[in-house]
Amino acid sequence: MSKPINKVREAKLELYRKKGNIHAKATSGKFNTLRWAMVWFTQLIFYGTVWLTWDVNGLTRQAVLLDIAHEKFYLFGLVLWPQDALLMAFVLILAATALFFTTALAGRLFCGFACPQTVYTSIFTWIEAKVEGDHLARLKLDQSPMNARKLGLKTIKHGLWFIFAAWTAITFVGYFTPIRELLPTLPDWSVGPWEGFWLIFYCAFTYVQAGLAREAVCQHMCPYSRFQGVMFDPTTRNVAYDSQRGEPRNARLQAGNSGDCIDCGICVQVCPTGIDIRDGLQYQCINCGLCIDACDQVMAKVGAPTGLIRFKSEKELAGEAPPKGLVGRPRVAIYASLLVVFTLLGAWTLSDRSLLLVDVLRDRGALHRETAEGTIENAYTVKLLNLDETARSFKVEVTGLPGIGIVGEREFSVDAGSIRPLSLTVAMPSDTEAKGIQPIHFQISATHDASTSVMEKSSFVLP
């Protein structure tokens, strides 16, 4: 029994290898235009934002920078600290919910237009087409034996791929190490160990994923393609073939019982993942809409109405009217509600964010001490964290017991983005009627803005 099974496995593996690389035919149309608009939009943001600067108190810094060494995330005028991790959680939740919402509405639109794999594969394929020619020329070149021309074209193509991947890696690392400091270290490779690792890794990752793996990522590696179906419902619009109109296929458009599909196969030729949309909804489909552009051109040439392949839901293809609004679409309504809720929570958290953090620790080495002046003292360590980009002064007060107060200085300055520990002594009259451990509060407020204020609980030990 083992030999036939092994033969079947070998046959399947051989069949897969014979398929070779997919060289999609270039097409034009509104969806192709939209895809390239997204390529330009996303890459202008990625490659351009890293060069933007921001002035703070006369100092110029990179506008967007994740400074891991100093535990800061600079986002233009906003500076986030590890204490602001909740905001990052909200951003991730919003991104995931927006992805689910989009998928429930119109399938894998993100995959077809904004996914980094799609974007960079489009760029690498464009470079390949400029060097090796159209899809037929590339296919012929792949099947031809190795010669000087083929070696030269392949060398140029892979060289350009490597240059683009390397610049992508430099830009990526430039969001963690300021790009203007990173570039001078590259010629003699005097970069730090982690910068060196990520430069090599991200360059290789981009080169392999966008240049070599391509459609294999969408077909076999992407987990999203495997569970996207659970977010679909019969009203979700996907790229779909209208089989009622297109079947039976007829290459010559003969009169009689004949559909509009002329079986030209152009929808397969332009597909980046190499599938036939006429076989129905498939997990490899990324909803890029290129088959719609190509089919519409063919329909226009043969005098048939366009839209044989179009964005339609299962119910619409069956002749049912699409639902109006969110009626009958609980899945979409839930995702929309979650988007609103987490957007409001994130906005409230950001607006309520304080630039002053305080930590109060009572000295546990000595419970209390009585002085010759007739007072009882407790010692505390108060840590002031100034999250502002400007040095600030803060006033410290104590409340909670009659006559309680701070001994000595009560106003302190803290440098921008730094922590200042304070050793404070709190005293109150010894003739108080209170006994044992009593609750008190430390009130810390900024001298420049009374609204920047923090109250921390602590305790005061009495005999």
C-alpha positions in Angstrom: 0.0 0.0 0.0 2.9 2.4 0.7 4.2 2.3 -2.9 1.1 3.6 -4.6 0.7 6.3 -2.0 4.2 7.5 -2.5 3.7 7.5 -6.3 0.6 9.7 -5.8 2.5 12.1 -3.6 5.3 12.3 -6.1 2.9 12.9 -8.9 1.2 15.8 -7.0 4.5 17.3 -6.1 5.7 17.1 -9.7 2.5 18.6 -11.0 2.8 21.5 -8.6 6.4 22.2 -9.7 5.5 22.0 -13.4 3.1 24.9 -12.8 6.0 27.3 -12.4 5.8 31.0 -11.7 2.6 32.8 -12.4 3.2 35.6 -14.9 0.0 37.6 -14.9 -1.1 39.5 -18.0 -1.1 43.3 -17.5 -4.5 44.9 -17.8 -6.1 48.4 -17.4 -9.3 49.6 -15.9 -10.7 51.2 -12.8 -9.6 48.5 -10.4 -6.1 48.4 -11.7 -6.0 52.2 -11.4 -7.2 52.0 -7.9 -4.6 49.4 -7.0 -1.8 51.5 -8.3 -3.2 54.6 -6.5 -3.0 52.6 -3.3 0.5 51.6 -4.1 1.6 55.2 -4.5 -0.4 56.3 -1.5 0.9 53.7 0.9 4.5 54.0 -0.2 4.6 57.8 -0.2 3.6 57.5 3.5 6.1 54.7 4.3 9.1 56.2 2.4 8.3 59.8 3.0 7.2 60.0 6.7 10.5 58.8 7.9 12.1 62.0 6.6 9.7 64.4 8.2 11.0 66.5 11.2 9.3 68.1 14.1 10.5 71.2 16.1 10.1 71.1 19.9 11.5 73.9 22.1 14.0 74.9 19.4 15.2 71.3 18.9 14.5 69.3 15.7 13.8 65.6 15.9 12.3 63.0 13.6 8.6 63.4 13.4 7.8 59.6 13.7 10.2 57.6 15.7 10.0 54.6 18.0 12.9 55.2 20.3 13.2 51.8 22.0 16.4 52.8 23.9 14.7 55.7 25.6 11.3 54.0 25.7 9.5 56.7 23.7 7.3 56.8 20.6 7.3 60.1 18.9 4.3 60.8 16.7 4.7 64.4 15.5 3.7 66.5 18.6 2.6 63.5 20.6 5.1 61.5 22.8 4.0 58.2 24.1 5.6 56.2 26.8 5.3 52.5 28.0 2.6 53.7 30.3 0.5 54.5 27.3 0.4 50.9 26.1 -3.4 51.0 26.4 -3.5 53.4 23.5 -1.6 51.0 21.3 -4.0 48.2 22.3 -6.9 50.4 21.1 -5.1 51.0 17.8 -4.6 47.3 17.3 -8.2 46.5 18.2 -9.4 49.2 15.8 -7.2 47.9 13.0 -8.5 44.4 13.5 -12.1 45.5 13.7 -11.8 47.7 10.6 -10.4 44.7 8.7 -13.3 42.5 9.8 -15.8 45.2 9.0 -14.4 45.7 5.5 -14.3 41.9 4.9 -17.9 41.5 6.0 -18.9 44.3 3.6 -16.8 43.4 0.5 -14.6 40.5 1.1 -10.8 40.7 1.0 -10.5 44.3 -0.2 -7.5 44.8 2.1 -5.7 41.9 0.5 -6.4 43.2 -3.0 -5.5 46.8 -2.5 -3.6 47.6 0.7 -1.9 44.4 1.9 1.9 44.9 1.9 2.3 41.6 0.2 0.1 42.8 -2.7 1.7 46.2 -2.8 5.3 45.0 -2.9 4.5 42.2 -5.3 3.0 44.8 -7.7 6.2 46.8 -7.5 8.5 43.9 -8.0 6.3 42.6 -10.9 6.5 46.1 -12.5 10.3 46.0 -12.3 10.3 42.5 -13.8 8.1 43.6 -16.7 10.4 46.6 -17.4 13.4 44.3 -17.6 12.1 41.1 -19.1 9.0 42.2 -21.1 5.3 41.3 -20.9 3.9 38.1 -19.4 4.5 36.1 -22.6 8.1 37.3 -22.9 8.7 36.4 -19.3 7.2 33.0 -19.6 9.2 32.3 -22.8 12.4 33.5 -21.0 11.7 31.2 -18.0 11.3 28.2 -20.3 14.3 29.0 -22.5 17.8 27.4 -21.7 20.3 29.5 -19.9 22.3 31.8 -22.2 24.1 35.2 -22.0 20.9 37.1 -22.7 18.9 35.3 -20.1 21.7 35.5 -17.5 22.0 39.3 -18.1 18.3 40.0 -17.8 17.9 37.9 -14.7 21.0 39.6 -13.1 19.6 43.0 -13.8 16.2 42.1 -12.5 17.5 40.6 -9.3 19.9 43.4 -8.8 17.1 46.0 -9.0 15.0 43.8 -6.7 17.9 43.7 -4.2 18.4 47.5 -4.3 14.7 48.1 -3.7 14.5 45.6 -0.9 17.6 47.1 0.7 16.2 50.6 0.6 12.9 49.3 2.1 14.9 47.7 4.9 16.8 51.0 5.5 13.5 52.9 5.7 12.0 50.4 8.1 14.9 50.5 10.5 14.9 54.3 10.1 11.7 54.4 12.1 13.6 53.0 15.1 17.0 54.5 14.6 16.8 58.1 13.2 17.3 57.8 9.5 19.7 60.7 9.3 21.9 59.0 11.9 21.6 55.6 10.3 22.7 56.4 6.8 26.2 57.6 7.6 26.9 54.3 9.4 26.0 52.1 6.3 29.1 52.6 4.1 31.5 51.1 6.6 28.8 49.0 8.3 29.3 50.6 11.7 25.7 50.0 12.6 24.7 48.5 16.0 24.0 44.8 16.3 20.2 45.0 16.3 20.2 47.5 13.4 22.4 45.2 11.4 20.2 42.2 12.1 17.0 44.0 11.0 18.6 45.5 7.9 19.6 42.1 6.7 16.5 40.3 7.8 14.0 42.9 6.4 15.9 43.1 3.1 15.9 39.4 2.7 12.3 39.1 3.8 11.1 41.7 1.3 13.2 40.2 -1.5 11.9 36.7 -0.9 8.3 37.5 -0.2 7.6 40.0 -3.0 10.1 38.7 -5.5 10.2 35.0 -5.2 7.2 33.8 -3.1 4.6 36.1 -4.6 1.3 34.3 -5.0 2.5 31.5 -2.8 2.1 33.8 0.2 -1.6 34.3 -0.6 -2.2 30.7 -1.5 -0.3 28.8 1.2 1.2 31.1 3.8 -1.3 33.8 4.7 -3.5 32.7 7.7 -6.1 35.4 6.9 -7.1 33.6 3.7 -7.9 30.5 5.7 -10.4 32.1 8.2 -11.8 34.9 6.1 -14.8 32.8 5.3 -16.2 33.0 8.9 -16.6 36.7 8.3 -18.7 36.3 5.2 -22.4 36.1 5.0 -24.8 35.8 1.9 -24.8 39.6 1.6 -21.0 40.0 1.5 -19.9 41.3 -1.9 -17.0 39.5 -3.5 -15.6 39.4 -7.0 -18.0 36.9 -8.6 -18.7 35.4 -12.0 -22.4 35.5 -13.0 -22.8 31.9 -14.1 -26.5 32.4 -14.9 -25.6 34.9 -17.5 -22.3 33.4 -18.7 -23.1 29.7 -19.0 -23.0 27.8 -21.2 -19.8 29.2 -22.5 -19.5 29.6 -26.2 -16.3 30.7 -27.8 -18.1 31.7 -31.1 -21.2 33.3 -29.5 -23.5 31.1 -31.6 -27.2 31.9 -31.5 -29.4 29.8 -29.3 -28.7 28.5 -25.8 -25.4 30.3 -25.3 -24.1 32.4 -22.5 -22.0 35.6 -22.7 -18.8 34.0 -21.6 -16.7 33.3 -24.7 -14.2 31.2 -22.7 -11.3 33.4 -23.6 -9.5 32.7 -20.3 -8.3 36.3 -19.9 -9.8 36.4 -16.3 -7.3 33.6 -15.5 -4.4 35.3 -17.3 -4.6 38.5 -15.4 -5.2 36.9 -11.9 -2.2 37.5 -9.6 -2.9 34.2 -7.8 -3.6 32.2 -11.0 -7.2 31.1 -10.2 -10.2 30.8 -12.4 -12.9 33.0 -10.9 -15.5 31.1 -12.9 -15.0 28.1 -10.5 -16.7 30.1 -7.8 -15.4 31.8 -4.6 -12.0 30.5 -3.6 -9.8 31.4 -0.6 -6.9 32.3 -3.0 -9.0 35.2 -4.4 -7.8 38.5 -3.1 -10.6 40.6 -4.5 -8.2 42.8 -6.6 -10.8 43.2 -9.4 -8.3 42.7 -12.2 -10.5 40.0 -13.7 -13.4 42.5 -13.8 -11.3 45.0 -15.7 -10.1 42.4 -18.2 -13.6 40.8 -18.7 -15.3 44.2 -19.2 -12.9 44.9 -22.0 -13.7 41.6 -23.7 -17.4 42.2 -23.3 -17.1 45.6 -24.8 -15.3 44.2 -27.8 -17.9 41.5 -28.5 -20.8 43.8 -27.9 -22.1 42.2 -24.7 -23.0 44.1 -21.5 -20.2 44.5 -19.0 -20.4 43.1 -15.5 -20.2 39.4 -16.3 -17.6 39.4 -13.5 -18.4 42.0 -10.9 -18.6 42.7 -7.1 -21.8 40.9 -6.1 -23.1 39.0 -3.2 -24.4 35.5 -3.2 -28.0 36.8 -2.7 -27.7 39.3 -5.5 -26.4 36.7 -7.9 -29.4 34.6 -7.0 -31.7 37.5 -8.0 -32.6 38.7 -4.5 -32.6 42.4 -3.6 -29.6 43.6 -1.6 -30.4 44.6 2.0 -30.7 48.3 2.8 -28.3 49.7 5.4 -27.6 47.4 8.3 -31.0 45.8 8.2 -30.5 42.0 7.9 -26.7 42.3 8.4 -26.1 41.7 12.1 -22.4 40.9 11.5 -21.7 44.2 9.9 -23.8 46.1 12.5 -21.7 44.5 15.3 -18.4 45.4 13.6 -19.6 48.9 13.0 -20.7 49.3 16.7 -17.3 48.0 17.9 -15.5 50.5 15.7 -17.5 53.4 17.2 -17.1 52.1 20.8 -13.3 51.6 20.6 -12.8 54.9 18.7 -14.6 56.8 21.4 -12.7 54.9 24.1 -9.4 55.6 22.5 -10.2 59.3 22.0 -11.3 59.5 25.7 -8.2 57.8 26.9 -6.0 60.1 24.8 -7.8 63.2 25.9 -7.7 62.1 29.6 -4.0 61.3 29.4 -1.9 63.0 32.1 1.6 64.3 31.4 2.4 63.7 35.1 2.8 60.3 36.7 3.4 60.0 40.5 4.4 57.1 42.7 4.5 57.4 46.5 6.4 55.0 48.7 6.5 55.3 52.5 9.7 54.5 54.2 9.0 51.1 55.9 12.4 51.0 57.7 11.0 53.4 60.4 7.3 53.5 61.2 7.5 57.0 62.7 9.7 59.3 64.8 8.9 61.9 67.4 10.8 65.2 67.4 11.7 67.6 70.1 9.4 70.2 68.6 6.4 68.0 69.4 5.7 66.6 66.0 5.5 63.1 64.6 7.3 62.5 61.2 7.0 59.9 58.5 9.5 59.6 55.6 8.4 59.1 52.0 9.9 58.7 48.5 7.9 60.4 45.9 8.8 59.8 42.2 7.6 62.4 39.7 7.6 61.4 36.0 7.3 64.4 33.7 6.0 63.1 30.3 6.1 66.6 28.8 8.8 67.6 26.3 9.4 70.7 28.4 10.9 71.0 31.9 8.1 71.6 34.4 7.8 72.6 38.1 5.4 70.8 40.4 4.0 71.7 43.8 3.5 68.9 46.4 1.0 69.1 49.2 -0.4 66.6 51.8 -3.9 66.4 53.1 -6.0 64.1 55.2 -5.1 64.9 58.8 -5.4 68.1 60.9 -2.1 70.1 60.8 -0.3 67.7 58.5 2.2 69.1 56.1 5.6 68.7 54.3 8.8 69.7 56.1 11.0 71.8 53.9 10.7 72.5 50.2 7.4 71.9 48.5 8.1 72.9 44.9 10.3 70.9 42.6 11.4 71.1 38.9 11.6 68.0 36.7 13.4 67.8 33.4 11.6 67.0 30.2 10.8 63.3 29.9 12.5 62.3 33.0 11.9 60.9 36.5 12.9 62.8 39.7 12.8 60.9 43.0 12.1 63.1 46.0 12.8 62.3 49.7 10.1 64.0 51.6 9.4 64.3 55.3 5.7 64.7 56.4 4.9 65.9 59.9 1.9 66.6 62.1 1.4 67.7 65.8 1.8 64.9 68.3 -1.2 66.0 70.4 -3.6 64.6 67.8 -6.4 62.3 68.9 -5.8 60.0 65.9 -4.0 56.8 66.5 -2.4 54.0 64.4 -2.3 54.0 60.6 -4.3 56.9 59.0 -5.0 57.5 55.3 -3.5 60.6 53.7 -3.3 62.0 50.2 -0.4 63.6 48.2 -1.6 66.3 45.8 0.9 67.1 43.1 0.0 69.8 40.6 1.9 71.7 37.9 2.7 75.3 38.6 2.1 76.2 34.9 -1.2 74.5 34.6 -3.5 73.7 37.6 -5.4 71.2 35.5 -2.3 69.0 35.4 -2.8 67.5 38.8 -2.4 64.0 40.4 -3.7 62.7 43.7 -2.0 59.6 45.2 -3.1 57.7 48.3 -0.7 56.8 51.1 -0.7 56.3 54.9 0.7 58.0 57.9 1.7 56.0 61.0 0.9 57.4 64.5 1.8 56.0 67.9 
